[in-house]
């Protein structure tokens, strides 16, 4: 399977989520394996990321998450519209 880069419009944040601008990602052995093993065309790859909070959903506790702070996490990339290699 081939991979490609595409641009997608930024979607509005859901009420219970917050959005990040990705500033760093980590490449893991599973990331490239998803291309051939389980990903379909259009799936986003990547698992580990660090990002700066840029938008809060209406139901996100403002005392727990603040605009501008850095957050890191893991997501299951290569399976649909989620992946650390997306900005």
Steps between C-alpha positions, in 0.01 A plus 500: 500500500617851427478793736436865425459835670173690475351813646170482685294786643526555874185366661334680787581346837233281659363627836689244712834515310782746443711557189877501477748640252749216474857612574678163515432136419680177573549232237424152630551158339124457472456824302648372175349153550149646491553608138505139380322316781183685593473850352267594221550790257430825684588369848727721710815344644700562817464414867706725731470878497553827687281799422403845617137550600336737250127453561279373784161338462221661701487216756876473563580609860686831469689432825643174357598603144627840391556655158873507418614218726680193363337158518633159397313181430470180301236427240435197285607631161443316175140417576273767357503873564737505796876516494792690650642593161200726436522864600 
